[in-house]
Amino acid sequence: RSVYPDPRQWLFLIANAAAVVTNSFHGTVFSILYERPFVSLRLRGRMAGRNNRMASLLERVGLADRLIDARDHDAAVSLLEQPIAWEAVRERLADWGREADRFWREVFAEAGRADLRT
């Protein structure tokens, strides 16, 4: 029998997990945000295109090696035993946030200048 937790239960499970094995982008995101040991499994077949955003995210935060083939049990076990340098991940996330802030400030500043020209 399958059990499908509601969003609150799902987040609780990730936040309190000893480790997370997921093939979900959102599972990956929340594993990072809650700083849980994790591996992300590549989707296969017609769903494989969804791997791109997971790969991009993991590369951006320095955890690209955590995206593995679902059949690679040994890699999963090995990665789950390796500690994650969460401080470095937090720094990369903060840098990314500052980059986003700069981008939006420029967009809104340009939009404001455009309004003045019309």
Order of alpha helices (4+ residues) and beta strands (2+ residues): alpha-beta-alpha-beta-alpha-beta-alpha-alpha
